[in-house]
């Protein structure tokens, strides 16, 4: 395992986690009848 591959894997994991968080927030925002 090279350092470059490790960095890419870490970046992909971070991007995937951020995308999941954004999707969850958008879904919660768009769902009618729910207020934070």
Secondary structure, DSSP 4 states (H G I P E B T S, - for coil): --HHHHHHHHHHHHHHHHHHHHHHHHHHHHSTT---
